[in-house]
Structure formats: structure tokens, C-alpha cells
């Protein structure tokens, strides 16, 4: 299957160039996870989904610590 290039990909990369966290949100099944995977593969970054109950709970309980751990790991 061939993926369509999205104009938003360059916006996400630009945002990540000066901001450690970027949220990609939208309707179900529109390619958010695929976009995040494509961008993180091209950059020194990490893609996190909140679909996991454990990950979601950690982010909700202490958002600052959640983001700080990712930054400390060099992502």
C-alpha cells in the first residue's frame, strides 16, 4: 500500500524543531499514528500513544514528569 504524503508532515517537523512535545489529534482512522511514526523515524524523536491504559494513566497523573522522562532519555 502506498501512503499519501501529507502537508501536515512538514508542520509537525517544524513544530518539533523548537518544541519538545507536539500533539497530533484528530478523528479516528485518519493516519495520526502513521504520521507520528513517519516523523519520528526521520528525526531523533519518540512517538508515544496514550492508547495503553498504563501510559495514559502516567501522563494524566503527572504530565510534567511524563514529558520530562522522554526529554531526559534524549528523545
PyMOL Python script that loads the backbone (N, CA, C, O; Angstrom):
from pymol import cmd

cmd.read_pdbstr("""\
ATOM      1  N   UNK A   1       0.839  -1.173   0.000  1.00  0.00           N
ATOM      2  CA  UNK A   1       0.000   0.000   0.000  1.00  0.00           C
ATOM      3  C   UNK A   1       0.893   1.249   0.000  1.00  0.00           C
ATOM      4  O   UNK A   1       1.832   1.343   0.791  1.00  0.00           O
ATOM      5  N   UNK A   2       0.605   2.175  -0.862  1.00  0.00           N
ATOM      6  CA  UNK A   2       1.360   3.410  -0.930  1.00  0.00           C
ATOM      7  C   UNK A   2       0.667   4.480  -0.089  1.00  0.00           C
ATOM      8  O   UNK A   2      -0.542   4.685  -0.200  1.00  0.00           O
ATOM      9  N   UNK A   3       1.450   5.160   0.755  1.00  0.00           N
ATOM     10  CA  UNK A   3       0.904   6.213   1.599  1.00  0.00           C
ATOM     11  C   UNK A   3       0.914   7.548   0.881  1.00  0.00           C
ATOM     12  O   UNK A   3       1.818   7.838   0.098  1.00  0.00           O
ATOM     13  N   UNK A   4      -0.083   8.344   1.149  1.00  0.00           N
ATOM     14  CA  UNK A   4      -0.133   9.702   0.608  1.00  0.00           C
ATOM     15  C   UNK A   4       0.703  10.621   1.482  1.00  0.00           C
ATOM     16  O   UNK A   4       0.616  10.564   2.708  1.00  0.00           O
ATOM     17  N   UNK A   5       1.508  11.464   0.858  1.00  0.00           N
ATOM     18  CA  UNK A   5       2.260  12.461   1.624  1.00  0.00           C
ATOM     19  C   UNK A   5       1.281  13.522   2.081  1.00  0.00           C
ATOM     20  O   UNK A   5       0.429  13.968   1.313  1.00  0.00           O
ATOM     21  N   UNK A   6       1.402  13.914   3.303  1.00  0.00           N
ATOM     22  CA  UNK A   6       0.506  14.915   3.886  1.00  0.00           C
ATOM     23  C   UNK A   6       1.256  16.229   4.083  1.00  0.00           C
ATOM     24  O   UNK A   6       2.422  16.226   4.476  1.00  0.00           O
ATOM     25  N   UNK A   7       0.598  17.337   3.815  1.00  0.00           N
ATOM     26  CA  UNK A   7       1.198  18.653   4.030  1.00  0.00           C
ATOM     27  C   UNK A   7       1.500  18.880   5.507  1.00  0.00           C
ATOM     28  O   UNK A   7       2.412  19.633   5.849  1.00  0.00           O
ATOM     29  N   UNK A   8       0.746  18.240   6.369  1.00  0.00           N
ATOM     30  CA  UNK A   8       0.917  18.455   7.804  1.00  0.00           C
ATOM     31  C   UNK A   8       2.240  17.871   8.306  1.00  0.00           C
ATOM     32  O   UNK A   8       2.718  18.271   9.368  1.00  0.00           O
ATOM     33  N   UNK A   9       2.836  16.939   7.570  1.00  0.00           N
ATOM     34  CA  UNK A   9       4.113  16.350   7.993  1.00  0.00           C
ATOM     35  C   UNK A   9       5.179  17.424   8.186  1.00  0.00           C
ATOM     36  O   UNK A   9       5.914  17.392   9.173  1.00  0.00           O
ATOM     37  N   UNK A  10       5.268  18.357   7.274  1.00  0.00           N
ATOM     38  CA  UNK A  10       6.265  19.433   7.400  1.00  0.00           C
ATOM     39  C   UNK A  10       5.941  20.356   8.572  1.00  0.00           C
ATOM     40  O   UNK A  10       6.852  20.898   9.199  1.00  0.00           O
ATOM     41  N   UNK A  11       4.672  20.539   8.871  1.00  0.00           N
ATOM     42  CA  UNK A  11       4.269  21.371  10.013  1.00  0.00           C
ATOM     43  C   UNK A  11       4.684  20.700  11.322  1.00  0.00           C
ATOM     44  O   UNK A  11       5.192  21.360  12.228  1.00  0.00           O
ATOM     45  N   UNK A  12       4.469  19.389  11.418  1.00  0.00           N
ATOM     46  CA  UNK A  12       4.859  18.651  12.620  1.00  0.00           C
ATOM     47  C   UNK A  12       6.374  18.718  12.804  1.00  0.00           C
ATOM     48  O   UNK A  12       6.844  18.954  13.917  1.00  0.00           O
ATOM     49  N   UNK A  13       7.139  18.517  11.745  1.00  0.00           N
ATOM     50  CA  UNK A  13       8.596  18.581  11.838  1.00  0.00           C
ATOM     51  C   UNK A  13       9.059  19.977  12.241  1.00  0.00           C
ATOM     52  O   UNK A  13       9.981  20.116  13.043  1.00  0.00           O
ATOM     53  N   UNK A  14       8.431  20.999  11.695  1.00  0.00           N
ATOM     54  CA  UNK A  14       8.775  22.378  12.042  1.00  0.00           C
ATOM     55  C   UNK A  14       8.473  22.646  13.516  1.00  0.00           C
ATOM     56  O   UNK A  14       9.270  23.273  14.214  1.00  0.00           O
ATOM     57  N   UNK A  15       7.336  22.176  13.980  1.00  0.00           N
ATOM     58  CA  UNK A  15       6.961  22.358  15.389  1.00  0.00           C
ATOM     59  C   UNK A  15       7.965  21.670  16.309  1.00  0.00           C
ATOM     60  O   UNK A  15       8.363  22.232  17.329  1.00  0.00           O
ATOM     61  N   UNK A  16       8.372  20.458  15.951  1.00  0.00           N
ATOM     62  CA  UNK A  16       9.321  19.709  16.781  1.00  0.00           C
ATOM     63  C   UNK A  16      10.720  20.318  16.784  1.00  0.00           C
ATOM     64  O   UNK A  16      11.523  20.007  17.663  1.00  0.00           O
ATOM     65  N   UNK A  17      11.020  21.171  15.824  1.00  0.00           N
ATOM     66  CA  UNK A  17      12.347  21.774  15.769  1.00  0.00           C
ATOM     67  C   UNK A  17      12.596  22.737  16.928  1.00  0.00           C
ATOM     68  O   UNK A  17      13.747  22.992  17.280  1.00  0.00           O
ATOM     69  N   UNK A  18      11.525  23.275  17.525  1.00  0.00           N
ATOM     70  CA  UNK A  18      11.719  24.203  18.648  1.00  0.00           C
ATOM     71  C   UNK A  18      10.824  23.913  19.853  1.00  0.00           C
ATOM     72  O   UNK A  18      10.791  24.696  20.802  1.00  0.00           O
ATOM     73  N   UNK A  19      10.106  22.804  19.821  1.00  0.00           N
ATOM     74  CA  UNK A  19       9.205  22.425  20.916  1.00  0.00           C
ATOM     75  C   UNK A  19       9.393  20.938  21.186  1.00  0.00           C
ATOM     76  O   UNK A  19       9.332  20.133  20.256  1.00  0.00           O
ATOM     77  N   UNK A  20       9.623  20.552  22.455  1.00  0.00           N
ATOM     78  CA  UNK A  20       9.887  19.142  22.727  1.00  0.00           C
ATOM     79  C   UNK A  20       8.685  18.216  22.581  1.00  0.00           C
ATOM     80  O   UNK A  20       8.852  17.002  22.468  1.00  0.00           O
ATOM     81  N   UNK A  21       7.478  18.771  22.581  1.00  0.00           N
ATOM     82  CA  UNK A  21       6.274  17.939  22.518  1.00  0.00           C
ATOM     83  C   UNK A  21       5.326  18.510  21.476  1.00  0.00           C
ATOM     84  O   UNK A  21       5.096  19.719  21.429  1.00  0.00           O
ATOM     85  N   UNK A  22       4.786  17.644  20.651  1.00  0.00           N
ATOM     86  CA  UNK A  22       3.771  18.041  19.687  1.00  0.00           C
ATOM     87  C   UNK A  22       2.627  17.046  19.773  1.00  0.00           C
ATOM     88  O   UNK A  22       2.849  15.835  19.763  1.00  0.00           O
ATOM     89  N   UNK A  23       1.419  17.547  19.855  1.00  0.00           N
ATOM     90  CA  UNK A  23       0.231  16.693  19.924  1.00  0.00           C
ATOM     91  C   UNK A  23      -0.369  16.601  18.531  1.00  0.00           C
ATOM     92  O   UNK A  23      -0.575  17.611  17.858  1.00  0.00           O
ATOM     93  N   UNK A  24      -0.645  15.384  18.117  1.00  0.00           N
ATOM     94  CA  UNK A  24      -1.347  15.150  16.850  1.00  0.00           C
ATOM     95  C   UNK A  24      -2.701  14.576  17.232  1.00  0.00           C
ATOM     96  O   UNK A  24      -2.784  13.470  17.766  1.00  0.00           O
ATOM     97  N   UNK A  25      -3.740  15.312  16.963  1.00  0.00           N
ATOM     98  CA  UNK A  25      -5.069  14.810  17.307  1.00  0.00           C
ATOM     99  C   UNK A  25      -6.005  14.970  16.127  1.00  0.00           C
ATOM    100  O   UNK A  25      -5.798  15.814  15.255  1.00  0.00           O
ATOM    101  N   UNK A  26      -7.032  14.148  16.117  1.00  0.00           N
ATOM    102  CA  UNK A  26      -7.989  14.191  15.029  1.00  0.00           C
ATOM    103  C   UNK A  26      -8.945  13.013  15.132  1.00  0.00           C
ATOM    104  O   UNK A  26      -8.917  12.245  16.094  1.00  0.00           O
ATOM    105  N   UNK A  27      -9.762  12.895  14.149  1.00  0.00           N
ATOM    106  CA  UNK A  27     -10.761  11.829  14.120  1.00  0.00           C
ATOM    107  C   UNK A  27     -10.092  10.457  14.049  1.00  0.00           C
ATOM    108  O   UNK A  27      -8.907  10.346  13.736  1.00  0.00           O
ATOM    109  N   UNK A  28     -10.859   9.434  14.341  1.00  0.00           N
ATOM    110  CA  UNK A  28     -10.347   8.060  14.288  1.00  0.00           C
ATOM    111  C   UNK A  28     -10.003   7.663  12.847  1.00  0.00           C
ATOM    112  O   UNK A  28     -10.662   8.070  11.891  1.00  0.00           O
ATOM    113  N   UNK A  29      -8.953   6.859  12.734  1.00  0.00           N
ATOM    114  CA  UNK A  29      -8.593   6.236  11.461  1.00  0.00           C
ATOM    115  C   UNK A  29      -8.219   7.222  10.348  1.00  0.00           C
ATOM    116  O   UNK A  29      -8.496   6.962   9.177  1.00  0.00           O
ATOM    117  N   UNK A  30      -7.592   8.351  10.705  1.00  0.00           N
ATOM    118  CA  UNK A  30      -7.195   9.311   9.672  1.00  0.00           C
ATOM    119  C   UNK A  30      -5.686   9.354   9.438  1.00  0.00           C
ATOM    120  O   UNK A  30      -5.211  10.113   8.593  1.00  0.00           O
ATOM    121  N   UNK A  31      -4.916   8.527  10.198  1.00  0.00           N
ATOM    122  CA  UNK A  31      -3.481   8.446   9.966  1.00  0.00           C
ATOM    123  C   UNK A  31      -2.601   9.148  10.982  1.00  0.00           C
ATOM    124  O   UNK A  31      -1.436   9.426  10.696  1.00  0.00           O
ATOM    125  N   UNK A  32      -3.129   9.440  12.162  1.00  0.00           N
ATOM    126  CA  UNK A  32      -2.334  10.133  13.185  1.00  0.00           C
ATOM    127  C   UNK A  32      -1.126   9.304  13.618  1.00  0.00           C
ATOM    128  O   UNK A  32      -0.009   9.820  13.669  1.00  0.00           O
ATOM    129  N   UNK A  33      -1.336   8.046  13.925  1.00  0.00           N
ATOM    130  CA  UNK A  33      -0.235   7.173  14.363  1.00  0.00           C
ATOM    131  C   UNK A  33       0.776   6.961  13.241  1.00  0.00           C
ATOM    132  O   UNK A  33       1.981   6.918  13.487  1.00  0.00           O
ATOM    133  N   UNK A  34       0.296   6.831  12.037  1.00  0.00           N
ATOM    134  CA  UNK A  34       1.182   6.665  10.885  1.00  0.00           C
ATOM    135  C   UNK A  34       2.027   7.918  10.691  1.00  0.00           C
ATOM    136  O   UNK A  34       3.228   7.817  10.445  1.00  0.00           O
ATOM    137  N   UNK A  35       1.423   9.086  10.798  1.00  0.00           N
ATOM    138  CA  UNK A  35       2.145  10.351  10.690  1.00  0.00           C
ATOM    139  C   UNK A  35       3.212  10.451  11.775  1.00  0.00           C
ATOM    140  O   UNK A  35       4.353  10.813  11.489  1.00  0.00           O
ATOM    141  N   UNK A  36       2.852  10.134  13.009  1.00  0.00           N
ATOM    142  CA  UNK A  36       3.812  10.199  14.115  1.00  0.00           C
ATOM    143  C   UNK A  36       4.976   9.241  13.881  1.00  0.00           C
ATOM    144  O   UNK A  36       6.127   9.596  14.133  1.00  0.00           O
ATOM    145  N   UNK A  37       4.693   8.044  13.407  1.00  0.00           N
ATOM    146  CA  UNK A  37       5.749   7.065  13.137  1.00  0.00           C
ATOM    147  C   UNK A  37       6.670   7.553  12.023  1.00  0.00           C
ATOM    148  O   UNK A  37       7.886   7.390  12.114  1.00  0.00           O
ATOM    149  N   UNK A  38       6.110   8.141  10.987  1.00  0.00           N
ATOM    150  CA  UNK A  38       6.910   8.648   9.872  1.00  0.00           C
ATOM    151  C   UNK A  38       7.832   9.781  10.325  1.00  0.00           C
ATOM    152  O   UNK A  38       9.007   9.824   9.959  1.00  0.00           O
ATOM    153  N   UNK A  39       7.285  10.691  11.119  1.00  0.00           N
ATOM    154  CA  UNK A  39       8.069  11.840  11.592  1.00  0.00           C
ATOM    155  C   UNK A  39       9.152  11.376  12.562  1.00  0.00           C
ATOM    156  O   UNK A  39      10.300  11.809  12.456  1.00  0.00           O
ATOM    157  N   UNK A  40       8.804  10.503  13.505  1.00  0.00           N
ATOM    158  CA  UNK A  40       9.792  10.069  14.489  1.00  0.00           C
ATOM    159  C   UNK A  40      10.903   9.248  13.851  1.00  0.00           C
ATOM    160  O   UNK A  40      12.033   9.251  14.340  1.00  0.00           O
ATOM    161  N   UNK A  41      10.597   8.549  12.773  1.00  0.00           N
ATOM    162  CA  UNK A  41      11.612   7.769  12.059  1.00  0.00           C
ATOM    163  C   UNK A  41      12.632   8.711  11.395  1.00  0.00           C
ATOM    164  O   UNK A  41      13.815   8.382  11.315  1.00  0.00           O
ATOM    165  N   UNK A  42      12.180   9.863  10.926  1.00  0.00           N
ATOM    166  CA  UNK A  42      13.048  10.817  10.229  1.00  0.00           C
ATOM    167  C   UNK A  42      13.830  11.722  11.174  1.00  0.00           C
ATOM    168  O   UNK A  42      14.798  12.357  10.757  1.00  0.00           O
ATOM    169  N   UNK A  43      13.427  11.789  12.429  1.00  0.00           N
ATOM    170  CA  UNK A  43      14.038  12.708  13.389  1.00  0.00           C
ATOM    171  C   UNK A  43      14.491  11.934  14.621  1.00  0.00           C
ATOM    172  O   UNK A  43      14.116  10.776  14.810  1.00  0.00           O
ATOM    173  N   UNK A  44      15.289  12.574  15.447  1.00  0.00           N
ATOM    174  CA  UNK A  44      15.673  11.985  16.724  1.00  0.00           C
ATOM    175  C   UNK A  44      14.544  12.260  17.712  1.00  0.00           C
ATOM    176  O   UNK A  44      14.657  13.133  18.573  1.00  0.00           O
ATOM    177  N   UNK A  45      13.465  11.512  17.579  1.00  0.00           N
ATOM    178  CA  UNK A  45      12.286  11.761  18.404  1.00  0.00           C
ATOM    179  C   UNK A  45      11.606  10.445  18.764  1.00  0.00           C
ATOM    180  O   UNK A  45      11.977   9.381  18.270  1.00  0.00           O
ATOM    181  N   UNK A  46      10.633  10.536  19.610  1.00  0.00           N
ATOM    182  CA  UNK A  46       9.915   9.367  20.089  1.00  0.00           C
ATOM    183  C   UNK A  46       8.424   9.613  19.918  1.00  0.00           C
ATOM    184  O   UNK A  46       7.931  10.707  20.194  1.00  0.00           O
ATOM    185  N   UNK A  47       7.725   8.610  19.470  1.00  0.00           N
ATOM    186  CA  UNK A  47       6.279   8.687  19.312  1.00  0.00           C
ATOM    187  C   UNK A  47       5.630   7.899  20.444  1.00  0.00           C
ATOM    188  O   UNK A  47       5.965   6.736  20.670  1.00  0.00           O
ATOM    189  N   UNK A  48       4.698   8.537  21.156  1.00  0.00           N
ATOM    190  CA  UNK A  48       4.009   7.892  22.274  1.00  0.00           C
ATOM    191  C   UNK A  48       2.519   7.939  22.023  1.00  0.00           C
ATOM    192  O   UNK A  48       1.974   8.988  21.682  1.00  0.00           O
ATOM    193  N   UNK A  49       1.857   6.805  22.190  1.00  0.00           N
ATOM    194  CA  UNK A  49       0.403   6.771  22.084  1.00  0.00           C
ATOM    195  C   UNK A  49      -0.184   6.595  23.475  1.00  0.00           C
ATOM    196  O   UNK A  49       0.372   5.882  24.310  1.00  0.00           O
ATOM    197  N   UNK A  50      -1.280   7.232  23.710  1.00  0.00           N
ATOM    198  CA  UNK A  50      -1.950   7.119  25.005  1.00  0.00           C
ATOM    199  C   UNK A  50      -3.023   6.044  24.979  1.00  0.00           C
ATOM    200  O   UNK A  50      -3.896   6.018  25.847  1.00  0.00           O
ATOM    201  N   UNK A  51      -2.968   5.151  23.987  1.00  0.00           N
ATOM    202  CA  UNK A  51      -3.919   4.039  23.909  1.00  0.00           C
ATOM    203  C   UNK A  51      -3.715   3.036  25.040  1.00  0.00           C
ATOM    204  O   UNK A  51      -4.671   2.406  25.493  1.00  0.00           O
ATOM    205  N   UNK A  52      -2.483   2.888  25.494  1.00  0.00           N
ATOM    206  CA  UNK A  52      -2.189   1.989  26.611  1.00  0.00           C
ATOM    207  C   UNK A  52      -2.734   2.602  27.903  1.00  0.00           C
ATOM    208  O   UNK A  52      -2.509   3.780  28.180  1.00  0.00           O
ATOM    209  N   UNK A  53      -3.441   1.807  28.681  1.00  0.00           N
ATOM    210  CA  UNK A  53      -4.011   2.296  29.944  1.00  0.00           C
ATOM    211  C   UNK A  53      -2.906   2.771  30.876  1.00  0.00           C
ATOM    212  O   UNK A  53      -3.060   3.796  31.542  1.00  0.00           O
ATOM    213  N   UNK A  54      -1.797   2.045  30.935  1.00  0.00           N
ATOM    214  CA  UNK A  54      -0.687   2.406  31.818  1.00  0.00           C
ATOM    215  C   UNK A  54      -0.055   3.731  31.396  1.00  0.00           C
ATOM    216  O   UNK A  54       0.190   4.603  32.230  1.00  0.00           O
ATOM    217  N   UNK A  55       0.206   3.877  30.102  1.00  0.00           N
ATOM    218  CA  UNK A  55       0.807   5.109  29.592  1.00  0.00           C
ATOM    219  C   UNK A  55      -0.130   6.289  29.797  1.00  0.00           C
ATOM    220  O   UNK A  55       0.305   7.362  30.214  1.00  0.00           O
ATOM    221  N   UNK A  56      -1.398   6.099  29.511  1.00  0.00           N
ATOM    222  CA  UNK A  56      -2.387   7.160  29.692  1.00  0.00           C
ATOM    223  C   UNK A  56      -2.458   7.592  31.156  1.00  0.00           C
ATOM    224  O   UNK A  56      -2.502   8.786  31.452  1.00  0.00           O
ATOM    225  N   UNK A  57      -2.470   6.625  32.067  1.00  0.00           N
ATOM    226  CA  UNK A  57      -2.541   6.932  33.494  1.00  0.00           C
ATOM    227  C   UNK A  57      -1.309   7.702  33.953  1.00  0.00           C
ATOM    228  O   UNK A  57      -1.424   8.645  34.735  1.00  0.00           O
ATOM    229  N   UNK A  58      -0.128   7.308  33.474  1.00  0.00           N
ATOM    230  CA  UNK A  58       1.107   8.006  33.846  1.00  0.00           C
ATOM    231  C   UNK A  58       1.098   9.447  33.350  1.00  0.00           C
ATOM    232  O   UNK A  58       1.508  10.356  34.072  1.00  0.00           O
ATOM    233  N   UNK A  59       0.638   9.657  32.131  1.00  0.00           N
ATOM    234  CA  UNK A  59       0.574  11.007  31.569  1.00  0.00           C
ATOM    235  C   UNK A  59      -0.452  11.863  32.297  1.00  0.00           C
ATOM    236  O   UNK A  59      -0.232  13.054  32.520  1.00  0.00           O
ATOM    237  N   UNK A  60      -1.559  11.262  32.662  1.00  0.00           N
ATOM    238  CA  UNK A  60      -2.622  12.001  33.340  1.00  0.00           C
ATOM    239  C   UNK A  60      -2.244  12.331  34.788  1.00  0.00           C
ATOM    240  O   UNK A  60      -2.533  13.419  35.286  1.00  0.00           O
ATOM    241  N   UNK A  61      -1.593  11.372  35.450  1.00  0.00           N
ATOM    242  CA  UNK A  61      -1.240  11.554  36.856  1.00  0.00           C
ATOM    243  C   UNK A  61      -0.190  12.644  37.043  1.00  0.00           C
ATOM    244  O   UNK A  61      -0.302  13.470  37.949  1.00  0.00           O
ATOM    245  N   UNK A  62       0.826  12.645  36.192  1.00  0.00           N
ATOM    246  CA  UNK A  62       1.894  13.632  36.335  1.00  0.00           C
ATOM    247  C   UNK A  62       2.446  13.991  34.956  1.00  0.00           C
ATOM    248  O   UNK A  62       3.473  13.457  34.537  1.00  0.00           O
ATOM    249  N   UNK A  63       1.765  14.894  34.255  1.00  0.00           N
ATOM    250  CA  UNK A  63       2.170  15.225  32.882  1.00  0.00           C
ATOM    251  C   UNK A  63       3.594  15.770  32.783  1.00  0.00           C
ATOM    252  O   UNK A  63       4.316  15.445  31.841  1.00  0.00           O
ATOM    253  N   UNK A  64       3.999  16.590  33.741  1.00  0.00           N
ATOM    254  CA  UNK A  64       5.347  17.160  33.705  1.00  0.00           C
ATOM    255  C   UNK A  64       6.400  16.055  33.768  1.00  0.00           C
ATOM    256  O   UNK A  64       7.341  16.050  32.974  1.00  0.00           O
ATOM    257  N   UNK A  65       6.248  15.132  34.697  1.00  0.00           N
ATOM    258  CA  UNK A  65       7.191  14.014  34.839  1.00  0.00           C
ATOM    259  C   UNK A  65       7.177  13.126  33.592  1.00  0.00           C
ATOM    260  O   UNK A  65       8.223  12.662  33.139  1.00  0.00           O
ATOM    261  N   UNK A  66       5.995  12.899  33.051  1.00  0.00           N
ATOM    262  CA  UNK A  66       5.850  12.072  31.853  1.00  0.00           C
ATOM    263  C   UNK A  66       6.670  12.640  30.700  1.00  0.00           C
ATOM    264  O   UNK A  66       7.405  11.908  30.038  1.00  0.00           O
ATOM    265  N   UNK A  67       6.546  13.929  30.464  1.00  0.00           N
ATOM    266  CA  UNK A  67       7.290  14.579  29.379  1.00  0.00           C
ATOM    267  C   UNK A  67       8.771  14.679  29.726  1.00  0.00           C
ATOM    268  O   UNK A  67       9.622  14.479  28.859  1.00  0.00           O
ATOM    269  N   UNK A  68       9.090  14.986  30.977  1.00  0.00           N
ATOM    270  CA  UNK A  68      10.489  15.127  31.397  1.00  0.00           C
ATOM    271  C   UNK A  68      11.271  13.836  31.211  1.00  0.00           C
ATOM    272  O   UNK A  68      12.443  13.882  30.837  1.00  0.00           O
ATOM    273  N   UNK A  69      10.654  12.683  31.463  1.00  0.00           N
ATOM    274  CA  UNK A  69      11.335  11.409  31.268  1.00  0.00           C
ATOM    275  C   UNK A  69      11.733  11.215  29.823  1.00  0.00           C
ATOM    276  O   UNK A  69      12.826  10.725  29.536  1.00  0.00           O
ATOM    277  N   UNK A  70      10.858  11.594  28.913  1.00  0.00           N
ATOM    278  CA  UNK A  70      11.161  11.445  27.489  1.00  0.00           C
ATOM    279  C   UNK A  70      12.307  12.360  27.081  1.00  0.00           C
ATOM    280  O   UNK A  70      13.176  11.964  26.304  1.00  0.00           O
ATOM    281  N   UNK A  71      12.310  13.572  27.599  1.00  0.00           N
ATOM    282  CA  UNK A  71      13.359  14.526  27.262  1.00  0.00           C
ATOM    283  C   UNK A  71      14.689  14.066  27.854  1.00  0.00           C
ATOM    284  O   UNK A  71      15.728  14.165  27.202  1.00  0.00           O
ATOM    285  N   UNK A  72      14.658  13.561  29.093  1.00  0.00           N
ATOM    286  CA  UNK A  72      15.883  13.084  29.746  1.00  0.00           C
ATOM    287  C   UNK A  72      16.507  11.904  29.016  1.00  0.00           C
ATOM    288  O   UNK A  72      17.722  11.713  29.073  1.00  0.00           O
ATOM    289  N   UNK A  73      15.690  11.112  28.331  1.00  0.00           N
ATOM    290  CA  UNK A  73      16.191   9.953  27.597  1.00  0.00           C
ATOM    291  C   UNK A  73      16.800  10.360  26.258  1.00  0.00           C
ATOM    292  O   UNK A  73      17.316   9.518  25.523  1.00  0.00           O
ATOM    293  N   UNK A  74      16.736  11.659  25.943  1.00  0.00           N
ATOM    294  CA  UNK A  74      17.359  12.150  24.717  1.00  0.00           C
ATOM    295  C   UNK A  74      16.471  12.102  23.496  1.00  0.00           C
ATOM    296  O   UNK A  74      16.968  12.175  22.372  1.00  0.00           O
ATOM    297  N   UNK A  75      15.183  11.982  23.684  1.00  0.00           N
ATOM    298  CA  UNK A  75      14.271  11.948  22.552  1.00  0.00           C
ATOM    299  C   UNK A  75      13.705  13.310  22.289  1.00  0.00           C
ATOM    300  O   UNK A  75      12.910  13.481  21.365  1.00  0.00           O
TER     301      UNK A  75
END
""", "prot")
cmd.dss("prot")
cmd.show_as("cartoon", "prot")
cmd.util.cbc("prot")
cmd.orient("prot")
